[in-house]
Amino acid sequence: MSLRSHRCCAFVLICCVLSTPGMAADGVVKVTPLGSHDGEFCRYDRALLFEDPNGTRVLYDAGRTVAGGTDPRLGAVDIILVSHLHGDHVGDRHIAAVNAGECGQPQMPVAATPGSNSVAIALAKKAKIVTGSEMPKFFATRLAAGGGDEKDAKLVRFGGTLTIAGVTITTVPAAHSNGIAPNFIGGTLGDMLQAAGITAYAGPPTGYVVSFSNGLVVYLSGDTGITAEQRSVVHDHYAAELAVINIGDTFTTGPDEAAHVINQLVQPATVIASHANEAATQQGRVIDGTRTARFVAAAQVPVVVPLSGVTYAFDAQGRCVEGCR
């Protein structure tokens, strides 16, 4: 029988020891959440830093909880993935320092428009921004405006793949929106959009499937509802064994819908909860009655609650082998 046929019980994997990227063994992919508060899973936490066994480092949805390109938690960054251009994912503003404010309402005083936090990080780290749809054009102009190379904005559309430094990336559909707020546009056009109450548009939003050099395939859902492609593409074609799924409700799949995606459609070995839009933990423990607690209870595979600053390691089969319990 396959691994998938044996999955029946949900349990939460929460790290009890903060570790560093170098602690994981060879042959595993390391994942470090970069949230607003150390050791917690907080309201605006989206950012995840992946490290391939070959050393390539991929930052996913930096959003508002990475303190710009000088955030000491970042280290080297080779690739930046952005699911869509909403401010909480691309970064319209960001924290100045970790642990400022409360987990449910972190302080994010640094404005990042019209460039975005993602662009600032790319410029500082000389990283490539890989996106689908029409988003590369948005990033190319802003990289050039910041003194970078517009060619560092890379396109990969649905069905195609792009390999950079041993990591292969494709985009998959996400059921959401992808408006560009007027403050990212600026000037007369930005003022006109603001006055009219509308946004610009950069094509459909995306999720990602990322294949690492050890064989691990990861599904990054972006902001999405339930889609047929989660079964036909992510599961049937790419066979993703680690998933990152948004659970925040109202704007994305809620905890029950996300559990259906994981249990019935994607069927990974392990899932990382994301985008809960709440203070989900206190002292590293999931708070009863939260959306995160509901998702943990409903999921039929191990759930990793992404505590900021904790490094988790995953083998080629998607099993968490370090940093979890």
Contacts in CASP RR format, 6 or more apart in sequence:
PFRMAT RR
TARGET T0000
AUTHOR 0000-0000-0000
METHOD contacts of the structure
MODEL  1
MSLRSHRCCAFVLICCVLSTPGMAADGVVKVTPLGSHDGEFCRYDRALLF
EDPNGTRVLYDAGRTVAGGTDPRLGAVDIILVSHLHGDHVGDRHIAAVNA
GECGQPQMPVAATPGSNSVAIALAKKAKIVTGSEMPKFFATRLAAGGGDE
KDAKLVRFGGTLTIAGVTITTVPAAHSNGIAPNFIGGTLGDMLQAAGITA
YAGPPTGYVVSFSNGLVVYLSGDTGITAEQRSVVHDHYAAELAVINIGDT
FTTGPDEAAHVINQLVQPATVIASHANEAATQQGRVIDGTRTARFVAAAQ
VPVVVPLSGVTYAFDAQGRCVEGCR
3 269 0 8 1.000
3 317 0 8 1.000
4 267 0 8 1.000
4 269 0 8 1.000
7 267 0 8 1.000
7 269 0 8 1.000
7 300 0 8 1.000
7 301 0 8 1.000
8 300 0 8 1.000
9 300 0 8 1.000
10 296 0 8 1.000
10 297 0 8 1.000
10 298 0 8 1.000
10 299 0 8 1.000
10 300 0 8 1.000
10 301 0 8 1.000
10 302 0 8 1.000
10 303 0 8 1.000
11 296 0 8 1.000
11 302 0 8 1.000
11 303 0 8 1.000
12 286 0 8 1.000
12 296 0 8 1.000
12 302 0 8 1.000
12 303 0 8 1.000
12 304 0 8 1.000
12 305 0 8 1.000
13 270 0 8 1.000
13 302 0 8 1.000
13 303 0 8 1.000
13 304 0 8 1.000
13 305 0 8 1.000
13 312 0 8 1.000
13 320 0 8 1.000
13 324 0 8 1.000
13 325 0 8 1.000
14 284 0 8 1.000
14 285 0 8 1.000
14 286 0 8 1.000
14 304 0 8 1.000
14 305 0 8 1.000
14 307 0 8 1.000
14 324 0 8 1.000
14 325 0 8 1.000
15 307 0 8 1.000
15 310 0 8 1.000
15 311 0 8 1.000
15 312 0 8 1.000
15 323 0 8 1.000
15 324 0 8 1.000
15 325 0 8 1.000
16 323 0 8 1.000
16 325 0 8 1.000
17 310 0 8 1.000
17 323 0 8 1.000
18 38 0 8 1.000
18 39 0 8 1.000
18 309 0 8 1.000
18 310 0 8 1.000
18 311 0 8 1.000
19 310 0 8 1.000
19 311 0 8 1.000
19 322 0 8 1.000
19 323 0 8 1.000
20 311 0 8 1.000
21 30 0 8 1.000
21 32 0 8 1.000
21 51 0 8 1.000
21 311 0 8 1.000
22 30 0 8 1.000
22 311 0 8 1.000
23 311 0 8 1.000
23 322 0 8 1.000
24 30 0 8 1.000
24 51 0 8 1.000
24 311 0 8 1.000
24 313 0 8 1.000
24 322 0 8 1.000
25 313 0 8 1.000
25 321 0 8 1.000
25 322 0 8 1.000
26 53 0 8 1.000
27 53 0 8 1.000
27 214 0 8 1.000
27 315 0 8 1.000
27 316 0 8 1.000
28 53 0 8 1.000
28 214 0 8 1.000
28 313 0 8 1.000
28 314 0 8 1.000
28 315 0 8 1.000
28 321 0 8 1.000
28 322 0 8 1.000
29 50 0 8 1.000
29 51 0 8 1.000
29 52 0 8 1.000
29 53 0 8 1.000
29 212 0 8 1.000
29 214 0 8 1.000
29 216 0 8 1.000
29 218 0 8 1.000
29 242 0 8 1.000
29 313 0 8 1.000
29 314 0 8 1.000
30 50 0 8 1.000
30 51 0 8 1.000
30 311 0 8 1.000
30 312 0 8 1.000
30 313 0 8 1.000
30 314 0 8 1.000
31 48 0 8 1.000
31 49 0 8 1.000
31 50 0 8 1.000
31 51 0 8 1.000
31 272 0 8 1.000
31 306 0 8 1.000
31 311 0 8 1.000
31 312 0 8 1.000
31 313 0 8 1.000
31 314 0 8 1.000
32 48 0 8 1.000
32 49 0 8 1.000
32 51 0 8 1.000
32 73 0 8 1.000
32 309 0 8 1.000
32 310 0 8 1.000
32 311 0 8 1.000
32 312 0 8 1.000
33 41 0 8 1.000
33 45 0 8 1.000
33 47 0 8 1.000
33 48 0 8 1.000
33 49 0 8 1.000
33 306 0 8 1.000
33 307 0 8 1.000
33 308 0 8 1.000
33 309 0 8 1.000
33 310 0 8 1.000
34 47 0 8 1.000
34 48 0 8 1.000
34 49 0 8 1.000
34 59 0 8 1.000
34 62 0 8 1.000
34 65 0 8 1.000
34 66 0 8 1.000
34 71 0 8 1.000
34 73 0 8 1.000
34 74 0 8 1.000
34 308 0 8 1.000
34 309 0 8 1.000
35 42 0 8 1.000
35 44 0 8 1.000
35 45 0 8 1.000
35 47 0 8 1.000
35 65 0 8 1.000
35 66 0 8 1.000
35 98 0 8 1.000
35 308 0 8 1.000
35 309 0 8 1.000
36 42 0 8 1.000
36 43 0 8 1.000
36 44 0 8 1.000
36 45 0 8 1.000
36 64 0 8 1.000
36 65 0 8 1.000
36 95 0 8 1.000
36 98 0 8 1.000
36 99 0 8 1.000
36 100 0 8 1.000
36 101 0 8 1.000
36 103 0 8 1.000
36 106 0 8 1.000
36 108 0 8 1.000
36 308 0 8 1.000
37 98 0 8 1.000
37 99 0 8 1.000
37 103 0 8 1.000
37 106 0 8 1.000
37 308 0 8 1.000
38 98 0 8 1.000
38 99 0 8 1.000
38 308 0 8 1.000
38 309 0 8 1.000
39 281 0 8 1.000
39 284 0 8 1.000
39 307 0 8 1.000
39 308 0 8 1.000
39 309 0 8 1.000
39 310 0 8 1.000
40 103 0 8 1.000
40 279 0 8 1.000
40 280 0 8 1.000
40 281 0 8 1.000
40 282 0 8 1.000
40 284 0 8 1.000
40 307 0 8 1.000
40 308 0 8 1.000
41 273 0 8 1.000
41 276 0 8 1.000
41 280 0 8 1.000
41 281 0 8 1.000
41 284 0 8 1.000
41 286 0 8 1.000
41 292 0 8 1.000
41 305 0 8 1.000
41 306 0 8 1.000
41 307 0 8 1.000
41 308 0 8 1.000
42 65 0 8 1.000
42 103 0 8 1.000
42 104 0 8 1.000
42 106 0 8 1.000
42 279 0 8 1.000
42 280 0 8 1.000
42 281 0 8 1.000
42 308 0 8 1.000
43 103 0 8 1.000
43 104 0 8 1.000
43 105 0 8 1.000
43 106 0 8 1.000
43 276 0 8 1.000
43 277 0 8 1.000
43 278 0 8 1.000
43 279 0 8 1.000
44 63 0 8 1.000
44 64 0 8 1.000
44 65 0 8 1.000
44 88 0 8 1.000
44 106 0 8 1.000
44 108 0 8 1.000
45 65 0 8 1.000
45 274 0 8 1.000
45 275 0 8 1.000
45 276 0 8 1.000
45 306 0 8 1.000
45 308 0 8 1.000
46 60 0 8 1.000
46 61 0 8 1.000
46 62 0 8 1.000
46 63 0 8 1.000
46 64 0 8 1.000
46 65 0 8 1.000
46 88 0 8 1.000
46 89 0 8 1.000
46 274 0 8 1.000
46 275 0 8 1.000
47 59 0 8 1.000
47 60 0 8 1.000
47 61 0 8 1.000
47 62 0 8 1.000
47 63 0 8 1.000
47 65 0 8 1.000
47 66 0 8 1.000
48 59 0 8 1.000
48 60 0 8 1.000
48 61 0 8 1.000
48 244 0 8 1.000
48 272 0 8 1.000
48 274 0 8 1.000
48 306 0 8 1.000
49 57 0 8 1.000
49 58 0 8 1.000
49 59 0 8 1.000
49 60 0 8 1.000
49 73 0 8 1.000
49 74 0 8 1.000
49 77 0 8 1.000
50 57 0 8 1.000
50 58 0 8 1.000
50 59 0 8 1.000
50 60 0 8 1.000
50 210 0 8 1.000
50 212 0 8 1.000
50 218 0 8 1.000
51 57 0 8 1.000
51 58 0 8 1.000
52 58 0 8 1.000
52 165 0 8 1.000
52 166 0 8 1.000
52 167 0 8 1.000
52 212 0 8 1.000
52 213 0 8 1.000
52 214 0 8 1.000
53 212 0 8 1.000
53 213 0 8 1.000
53 214 0 8 1.000
54 165 0 8 1.000
54 166 0 8 1.000
54 213 0 8 1.000
55 165 0 8 1.000
56 78 0 8 1.000
56 79 0 8 1.000
56 164 0 8 1.000
56 165 0 8 1.000
56 166 0 8 1.000
56 167 0 8 1.000
56 213 0 8 1.000
57 75 0 8 1.000
57 76 0 8 1.000
57 77 0 8 1.000
57 78 0 8 1.000
57 79 0 8 1.000
58 77 0 8 1.000
58 78 0 8 1.000
58 79 0 8 1.000
58 80 0 8 1.000
58 81 0 8 1.000
58 167 0 8 1.000
58 210 0 8 1.000
59 66 0 8 1.000
59 74 0 8 1.000
59 77 0 8 1.000
59 79 0 8 1.000
59 80 0 8 1.000
59 81 0 8 1.000
59 121 0 8 1.000
59 127 0 8 1.000
60 80 0 8 1.000
60 81 0 8 1.000
60 83 0 8 1.000
60 208 0 8 1.000
60 220 0 8 1.000
60 244 0 8 1.000
61 81 0 8 1.000
61 82 0 8 1.000
61 83 0 8 1.000
61 89 0 8 1.000
61 90 0 8 1.000
61 220 0 8 1.000
61 222 0 8 1.000
62 68 0 8 1.000
62 80 0 8 1.000
62 82 0 8 1.000
62 90 0 8 1.000
62 91 0 8 1.000
62 94 0 8 1.000
62 117 0 8 1.000
62 118 0 8 1.000
62 121 0 8 1.000
63 87 0 8 1.000
63 88 0 8 1.000
63 89 0 8 1.000
63 90 0 8 1.000
63 91 0 8 1.000
63 94 0 8 1.000
63 117 0 8 1.000
63 118 0 8 1.000
64 87 0 8 1.000
64 88 0 8 1.000
64 91 0 8 1.000
64 92 0 8 1.000
64 93 0 8 1.000
64 94 0 8 1.000
64 95 0 8 1.000
64 106 0 8 1.000
64 108 0 8 1.000
64 117 0 8 1.000
65 94 0 8 1.000
65 95 0 8 1.000
65 106 0 8 1.000
65 108 0 8 1.000
65 308 0 8 1.000
66 73 0 8 1.000
66 74 0 8 1.000
66 94 0 8 1.000
66 95 0 8 1.000
66 117 0 8 1.000
66 121 0 8 1.000
67 94 0 8 1.000
67 95 0 8 1.000
67 96 0 8 1.000
67 97 0 8 1.000
67 98 0 8 1.000
67 110 0 8 1.000
68 94 0 8 1.000
68 110 0 8 1.000
68 112 0 8 1.000
68 117 0 8 1.000
68 120 0 8 1.000
68 121 0 8 1.000
68 124 0 8 1.000
69 120 0 8 1.000
69 121 0 8 1.000
69 123 0 8 1.000
69 124 0 8 1.000
69 125 0 8 1.000
70 124 0 8 1.000
71 121 0 8 1.000
73 98 0 8 1.000
73 309 0 8 1.000
74 121 0 8 1.000
74 125 0 8 1.000
75 125 0 8 1.000
76 125 0 8 1.000
77 121 0 8 1.000
77 122 0 8 1.000
77 125 0 8 1.000
77 127 0 8 1.000
78 125 0 8 1.000
78 127 0 8 1.000
78 128 0 8 1.000
78 164 0 8 1.000
78 165 0 8 1.000
79 127 0 8 1.000
79 128 0 8 1.000
79 129 0 8 1.000
79 130 0 8 1.000
79 164 0 8 1.000
79 165 0 8 1.000
79 167 0 8 1.000
79 169 0 8 1.000
80 118 0 8 1.000
80 121 0 8 1.000
80 122 0 8 1.000
80 127 0 8 1.000
80 128 0 8 1.000
80 129 0 8 1.000
80 130 0 8 1.000
81 129 0 8 1.000
81 130 0 8 1.000
81 131 0 8 1.000
81 169 0 8 1.000
81 208 0 8 1.000
81 210 0 8 1.000
81 220 0 8 1.000
82 89 0 8 1.000
82 90 0 8 1.000
82 118 0 8 1.000
82 129 0 8 1.000
82 131 0 8 1.000
82 135 0 8 1.000
82 139 0 8 1.000
83 89 0 8 1.000
83 174 0 8 1.000
83 205 0 8 1.000
83 206 0 8 1.000
83 207 0 8 1.000
83 208 0 8 1.000
83 220 0 8 1.000
83 222 0 8 1.000
83 223 0 8 1.000
84 90 0 8 1.000
84 135 0 8 1.000
84 174 0 8 1.000
84 176 0 8 1.000
84 177 0 8 1.000
84 178 0 8 1.000
84 179 0 8 1.000
84 202 0 8 1.000
84 205 0 8 1.000
84 206 0 8 1.000
84 222 0 8 1.000
84 223 0 8 1.000
85 135 0 8 1.000
85 138 0 8 1.000
85 178 0 8 1.000
85 179 0 8 1.000
85 180 0 8 1.000
85 181 0 8 1.000
85 184 0 8 1.000
85 202 0 8 1.000
86 177 0 8 1.000
86 178 0 8 1.000
86 179 0 8 1.000
86 181 0 8 1.000
86 223 0 8 1.000
87 93 0 8 1.000
87 116 0 8 1.000
87 181 0 8 1.000
89 222 0 8 1.000
89 223 0 8 1.000
90 116 0 8 1.000
90 117 0 8 1.000
90 118 0 8 1.000
90 184 0 8 1.000
91 112 0 8 1.000
91 116 0 8 1.000
91 117 0 8 1.000
91 118 0 8 1.000
92 111 0 8 1.000
92 112 0 8 1.000
92 113 0 8 1.000
92 116 0 8 1.000
92 117 0 8 1.000
92 181 0 8 1.000
92 183 0 8 1.000
92 184 0 8 1.000
93 108 0 8 1.000
93 109 0 8 1.000
93 110 0 8 1.000
93 111 0 8 1.000
93 112 0 8 1.000
93 113 0 8 1.000
93 117 0 8 1.000
94 108 0 8 1.000
94 110 0 8 1.000
94 112 0 8 1.000
94 117 0 8 1.000
95 106 0 8 1.000
95 107 0 8 1.000
95 108 0 8 1.000
95 109 0 8 1.000
95 110 0 8 1.000
96 107 0 8 1.000
96 108 0 8 1.000
96 109 0 8 1.000
96 110 0 8 1.000
98 308 0 8 1.000
100 106 0 8 1.000
100 107 0 8 1.000
101 107 0 8 1.000
102 279 0 8 1.000
103 279 0 8 1.000
103 281 0 8 1.000
103 282 0 8 1.000
104 278 0 8 1.000
104 279 0 8 1.000
112 119 0 8 1.000
112 120 0 8 1.000
113 181 0 8 1.000
113 183 0 8 1.000
113 184 0 8 1.000
113 186 0 8 1.000
114 142 0 8 1.000
114 183 0 8 1.000
114 184 0 8 1.000
114 185 0 8 1.000
114 186 0 8 1.000
115 142 0 8 1.000
115 145 0 8 1.000
115 184 0 8 1.000
116 142 0 8 1.000
116 184 0 8 1.000
118 129 0 8 1.000
118 139 0 8 1.000
119 129 0 8 1.000
119 139 0 8 1.000
119 142 0 8 1.000
119 143 0 8 1.000
119 146 0 8 1.000
121 127 0 8 1.000
122 128 0 8 1.000
122 129 0 8 1.000
122 139 0 8 1.000
122 143 0 8 1.000
122 152 0 8 1.000
123 143 0 8 1.000
123 146 0 8 1.000
123 147 0 8 1.000
123 148 0 8 1.000
126 152 0 8 1.000
127 152 0 8 1.000
128 152 0 8 1.000
128 153 0 8 1.000
128 154 0 8 1.000
128 164 0 8 1.000
129 136 0 8 1.000
129 139 0 8 1.000
129 143 0 8 1.000
129 152 0 8 1.000
129 153 0 8 1.000
129 154 0 8 1.000
130 154 0 8 1.000
130 155 0 8 1.000
130 156 0 8 1.000
130 162 0 8 1.000
130 164 0 8 1.000
130 169 0 8 1.000
131 139 0 8 1.000
131 153 0 8 1.000
131 154 0 8 1.000
131 155 0 8 1.000
131 156 0 8 1.000
131 171 0 8 1.000
131 206 0 8 1.000
132 155 0 8 1.000
132 156 0 8 1.000
132 157 0 8 1.000
132 171 0 8 1.000
132 206 0 8 1.000
133 157 0 8 1.000
133 171 0 8 1.000
133 178 0 8 1.000
133 202 0 8 1.000
133 203 0 8 1.000
133 204 0 8 1.000
133 205 0 8 1.000
133 206 0 8 1.000
134 201 0 8 1.000
134 202 0 8 1.000
134 203 0 8 1.000
135 178 0 8 1.000
135 202 0 8 1.000
135 203 0 8 1.000
135 206 0 8 1.000
136 153 0 8 1.000
136 154 0 8 1.000
136 155 0 8 1.000
137 153 0 8 1.000
137 202 0 8 1.000
138 153 0 8 1.000
138 180 0 8 1.000
138 184 0 8 1.000
138 202 0 8 1.000
139 153 0 8 1.000
140 150 0 8 1.000
140 151 0 8 1.000
140 153 0 8 1.000
141 150 0 8 1.000
143 149 0 8 1.000
143 150 0 8 1.000
143 152 0 8 1.000
143 153 0 8 1.000
144 150 0 8 1.000
154 162 0 8 1.000
154 164 0 8 1.000
155 162 0 8 1.000
156 162 0 8 1.000
156 169 0 8 1.000
156 170 0 8 1.000
156 171 0 8 1.000
157 171 0 8 1.000
158 170 0 8 1.000
158 171 0 8 1.000
158 172 0 8 1.000
158 173 0 8 1.000
158 206 0 8 1.000
159 170 0 8 1.000
159 171 0 8 1.000
160 170 0 8 1.000
160 171 0 8 1.000
161 168 0 8 1.000
161 169 0 8 1.000
161 170 0 8 1.000
162 168 0 8 1.000
162 169 0 8 1.000
162 170 0 8 1.000
163 169 0 8 1.000
166 213 0 8 1.000
167 210 0 8 1.000
167 211 0 8 1.000
167 212 0 8 1.000
167 213 0 8 1.000
168 210 0 8 1.000
168 211 0 8 1.000
169 208 0 8 1.000
169 209 0 8 1.000
169 210 0 8 1.000
169 211 0 8 1.000
170 208 0 8 1.000
170 209 0 8 1.000
170 238 0 8 1.000
171 206 0 8 1.000
171 207 0 8 1.000
171 208 0 8 1.000
171 209 0 8 1.000
172 206 0 8 1.000
172 207 0 8 1.000
172 208 0 8 1.000
172 209 0 8 1.000
172 219 0 8 1.000
172 229 0 8 1.000
172 233 0 8 1.000
172 234 0 8 1.000
173 204 0 8 1.000
173 206 0 8 1.000
173 207 0 8 1.000
173 224 0 8 1.000
173 227 0 8 1.000
173 229 0 8 1.000
173 233 0 8 1.000
174 204 0 8 1.000
174 205 0 8 1.000
174 206 0 8 1.000
174 207 0 8 1.000
174 221 0 8 1.000
174 222 0 8 1.000
174 223 0 8 1.000
174 224 0 8 1.000
174 225 0 8 1.000
174 227 0 8 1.000
175 224 0 8 1.000
175 225 0 8 1.000
175 226 0 8 1.000
175 227 0 8 1.000
176 205 0 8 1.000
176 222 0 8 1.000
176 223 0 8 1.000
176 224 0 8 1.000
176 225 0 8 1.000
176 251 0 8 1.000
176 252 0 8 1.000
177 205 0 8 1.000
178 201 0 8 1.000
178 202 0 8 1.000
178 203 0 8 1.000
178 204 0 8 1.000
178 205 0 8 1.000
179 199 0 8 1.000
179 200 0 8 1.000
179 201 0 8 1.000
179 202 0 8 1.000
180 199 0 8 1.000
180 200 0 8 1.000
180 201 0 8 1.000
180 202 0 8 1.000
181 199 0 8 1.000
182 190 0 8 1.000
182 191 0 8 1.000
182 193 0 8 1.000
182 194 0 8 1.000
182 199 0 8 1.000
182 200 0 8 1.000
183 190 0 8 1.000
183 194 0 8 1.000
184 200 0 8 1.000
185 193 0 8 1.000
185 200 0 8 1.000
193 199 0 8 1.000
193 200 0 8 1.000
205 222 0 8 1.000
205 223 0 8 1.000
205 224 0 8 1.000
206 222 0 8 1.000
207 219 0 8 1.000
207 220 0 8 1.000
207 221 0 8 1.000
207 222 0 8 1.000
207 224 0 8 1.000
208 218 0 8 1.000
208 219 0 8 1.000
208 220 0 8 1.000
208 222 0 8 1.000
209 217 0 8 1.000
209 218 0 8 1.000
209 219 0 8 1.000
209 220 0 8 1.000
209 233 0 8 1.000
209 234 0 8 1.000
209 238 0 8 1.000
209 240 0 8 1.000
210 217 0 8 1.000
210 218 0 8 1.000
210 220 0 8 1.000
211 217 0 8 1.000
211 218 0 8 1.000
211 238 0 8 1.000
212 218 0 8 1.000
214 315 0 8 1.000
214 316 0 8 1.000
215 316 0 8 1.000
216 241 0 8 1.000
216 242 0 8 1.000
216 314 0 8 1.000
216 315 0 8 1.000
216 316 0 8 1.000
216 317 0 8 1.000
216 318 0 8 1.000
217 238 0 8 1.000
217 239 0 8 1.000
217 240 0 8 1.000
217 241 0 8 1.000
217 242 0 8 1.000
218 240 0 8 1.000
218 241 0 8 1.000
218 242 0 8 1.000
218 243 0 8 1.000
218 244 0 8 1.000
219 230 0 8 1.000
219 234 0 8 1.000
219 238 0 8 1.000
219 240 0 8 1.000
219 242 0 8 1.000
219 243 0 8 1.000
219 244 0 8 1.000
219 266 0 8 1.000
219 268 0 8 1.000
220 244 0 8 1.000
221 230 0 8 1.000
221 243 0 8 1.000
221 244 0 8 1.000
221 245 0 8 1.000
221 246 0 8 1.000
221 253 0 8 1.000
221 261 0 8 1.000
221 274 0 8 1.000
222 244 0 8 1.000
222 246 0 8 1.000
222 252 0 8 1.000
222 274 0 8 1.000
222 275 0 8 1.000
223 246 0 8 1.000
223 251 0 8 1.000
223 252 0 8 1.000
223 275 0 8 1.000
224 246 0 8 1.000
224 252 0 8 1.000
224 253 0 8 1.000
225 252 0 8 1.000
225 253 0 8 1.000
225 257 0 8 1.000
225 261 0 8 1.000
226 253 0 8 1.000
226 257 0 8 1.000
226 260 0 8 1.000
226 261 0 8 1.000
226 265 0 8 1.000
230 261 0 8 1.000
230 265 0 8 1.000
230 266 0 8 1.000
231 264 0 8 1.000
231 265 0 8 1.000
231 266 0 8 1.000
234 240 0 8 1.000
234 243 0 8 1.000
234 265 0 8 1.000
234 266 0 8 1.000
235 265 0 8 1.000
235 266 0 8 1.000
235 267 0 8 1.000
240 266 0 8 1.000
240 268 0 8 1.000
241 268 0 8 1.000
241 269 0 8 1.000
241 270 0 8 1.000
241 316 0 8 1.000
241 317 0 8 1.000
241 318 0 8 1.000
242 268 0 8 1.000
242 269 0 8 1.000
242 270 0 8 1.000
242 271 0 8 1.000
242 272 0 8 1.000
242 314 0 8 1.000
242 318 0 8 1.000
243 262 0 8 1.000
243 266 0 8 1.000
243 268 0 8 1.000
243 270 0 8 1.000
243 271 0 8 1.000
243 272 0 8 1.000
244 271 0 8 1.000
244 272 0 8 1.000
244 274 0 8 1.000
245 253 0 8 1.000
245 258 0 8 1.000
245 261 0 8 1.000
245 262 0 8 1.000
245 266 0 8 1.000
245 271 0 8 1.000
245 272 0 8 1.000
245 273 0 8 1.000
245 274 0 8 1.000
246 252 0 8 1.000
246 253 0 8 1.000
246 254 0 8 1.000
246 258 0 8 1.000
246 274 0 8 1.000
246 275 0 8 1.000
247 253 0 8 1.000
247 254 0 8 1.000
247 255 0 8 1.000
247 258 0 8 1.000
247 273 0 8 1.000
247 274 0 8 1.000
247 275 0 8 1.000
247 276 0 8 1.000
247 291 0 8 1.000
247 292 0 8 1.000
247 295 0 8 1.000
248 254 0 8 1.000
248 255 0 8 1.000
248 258 0 8 1.000
248 275 0 8 1.000
248 276 0 8 1.000
248 277 0 8 1.000
248 278 0 8 1.000
248 291 0 8 1.000
249 255 0 8 1.000
249 277 0 8 1.000
249 291 0 8 1.000
250 277 0 8 1.000
251 277 0 8 1.000
252 275 0 8 1.000
253 261 0 8 1.000
254 291 0 8 1.000
254 295 0 8 1.000
255 291 0 8 1.000
255 292 0 8 1.000
255 294 0 8 1.000
255 295 0 8 1.000
255 298 0 8 1.000
256 294 0 8 1.000
256 295 0 8 1.000
256 298 0 8 1.000
258 273 0 8 1.000
258 295 0 8 1.000
258 299 0 8 1.000
259 295 0 8 1.000
259 298 0 8 1.000
259 299 0 8 1.000
259 300 0 8 1.000
262 268 0 8 1.000
262 271 0 8 1.000
262 299 0 8 1.000
262 300 0 8 1.000
262 301 0 8 1.000
263 298 0 8 1.000
263 299 0 8 1.000
263 300 0 8 1.000
263 301 0 8 1.000
267 301 0 8 1.000
268 301 0 8 1.000
268 318 0 8 1.000
269 301 0 8 1.000
269 302 0 8 1.000
269 317 0 8 1.000
269 318 0 8 1.000
269 319 0 8 1.000
270 301 0 8 1.000
270 302 0 8 1.000
270 303 0 8 1.000
270 304 0 8 1.000
270 314 0 8 1.000
270 318 0 8 1.000
270 319 0 8 1.000
270 320 0 8 1.000
271 299 0 8 1.000
271 301 0 8 1.000
271 302 0 8 1.000
271 303 0 8 1.000
271 304 0 8 1.000
272 303 0 8 1.000
272 304 0 8 1.000
272 306 0 8 1.000
272 312 0 8 1.000
273 280 0 8 1.000
273 292 0 8 1.000
273 295 0 8 1.000
273 296 0 8 1.000
273 303 0 8 1.000
273 304 0 8 1.000
273 305 0 8 1.000
273 306 0 8 1.000
274 306 0 8 1.000
276 290 0 8 1.000
276 291 0 8 1.000
276 292 0 8 1.000
276 295 0 8 1.000
277 291 0 8 1.000
278 290 0 8 1.000
278 291 0 8 1.000
278 292 0 8 1.000
279 287 0 8 1.000
279 290 0 8 1.000
280 286 0 8 1.000
280 287 0 8 1.000
280 290 0 8 1.000
280 291 0 8 1.000
280 292 0 8 1.000
280 293 0 8 1.000
280 305 0 8 1.000
281 287 0 8 1.000
281 292 0 8 1.000
281 305 0 8 1.000
281 307 0 8 1.000
284 305 0 8 1.000
284 307 0 8 1.000
286 292 0 8 1.000
286 293 0 8 1.000
286 296 0 8 1.000
286 305 0 8 1.000
287 293 0 8 1.000
292 305 0 8 1.000
295 303 0 8 1.000
296 303 0 8 1.000
296 305 0 8 1.000
302 320 0 8 1.000
302 324 0 8 1.000
304 312 0 8 1.000
304 320 0 8 1.000
304 324 0 8 1.000
306 312 0 8 1.000
310 323 0 8 1.000
311 322 0 8 1.000
311 323 0 8 1.000
312 320 0 8 1.000
312 322 0 8 1.000
312 323 0 8 1.000
312 324 0 8 1.000
313 320 0 8 1.000
313 321 0 8 1.000
313 322 0 8 1.000
313 323 0 8 1.000
314 320 0 8 1.000
314 321 0 8 1.000
315 321 0 8 1.000
END
